[in-house]
Amino acid sequence: MTSPVPDASRPLDGLTVISLEHAIAAPFCTRQLADQGARVIKVERPQGGDFARGYDERVRGLASHFVWTNRSKESLGLDLKQPDARAVLEQLLETADVLVQNLAPGAAARMGLSFEALHERYPRLIVCDISGYGEGGPYQDKKAYDLLIQSESGFLSVTGTADERAKAGCSIADISAGMYAYSSILSALLLRGRTGKGSRIDVSMLESMVEWMGFPMYYAFEDAAPPVRAGAAHATIYPYGPFPAGDGGSVMLGLQNEREWRIFCEQVLGDAALADDAQYANNTLRVKNREALRERIVAEFSTMTAEQIIDRLEAARIANARVNEMRDVWAHPQLQARERWREIDSPAGRLPALLPPASSNAYEPVMNGVPALGQHTDAILAGLGYDADRIAALRAAGAV
């Protein structure tokens, strides 16, 4: 791929996003917008700010979730319970393109920040509301966090081992909602370009996760048995999962079709006759008889190191992967070879940050720092015409 053009225009340059956000779903959405050039003003309570700032202290005293989802934003401290602070927000909305919020259910509407309340005054404003269950229905006002939505959406029912359910190791429900919010905002911007009018986006964490659950739901269609919980292995394709090597390591491999099954038997296991064994004649039978087949694979792999198994799988063009730990991912040779890491500023000094996954040859994404709480308050207020005395008065009153 050719190198991006230095200092080239980005897709969202010139757009302003105001975000009343906390935790993960909305911050993850708005960070994607910031990556693409939007000015994202993160409105936080002057005391404490986004509560995700306090989740842990793993990144030189900063919270890991916060560092991940908040680079390239401006932090504005506003106590929206105070009229003077609300007036600041109203000024910002006059020229804003997008308002994103994931406050407690109903909180934004009670502050007069529903789409219906804002649209007449700001007809071009796009309003994106992210909540656990969406507007309407019996769950509208129910609190929702990532793990709760993993549970409610059925994700936990198909994840884990036969004996115990397991959650995803990352905030998958927040991520799904954040990505649907991001893509929907881009669509709303395109629509506004044709109609000249803003629109409202209602993103439900539950619906985002249920969409991602499409395969296991259809697999269990009309009360059919759902996919079994199979640990790190695939529930409905076999062999597809981790296998131990003779040196104590593990190798992940996956077969997708009958051609690969035959090659695997012949070139990896060295047992061509196994490909014609009737109890493994197709994927359904291999899944049914997975325990017996696993014993045969493990017996052969026990004579090799993990690297030797990977070499054999590579030679046979069978899909495989190392079972990496976090330290391995930080040093992953593919990420290094593709120069995917950058350094960004933060209150704790320079930190590594991964470039957005979708690269463009037309521009470089924004890779600015993680803001301290209220870091940009004075500058934003000055940009709205507030002089030093008025800013000092707001600060003395606790409005900012």
Helices and strands as residue ranges (DSSP letters): E 16-20, H 25-35, E 39-44, G 51-54, H 64-69, E 73-77, H 83-95, E 98-101, H 107-110, H 115-119, E 126-131, H 146-152, G 155-158, H 172-195, E 200-204, H 205-212, H 214-219, G 221-223, E 240-244, E 250-254, H 258-263, I 264-268, G 272-276, G 278-280, H 283-288, H 290-301, H 306-315, E 319-322, H 326-330, H 333-337, E 341-344, E 351-354, H 377-383, H 388-397
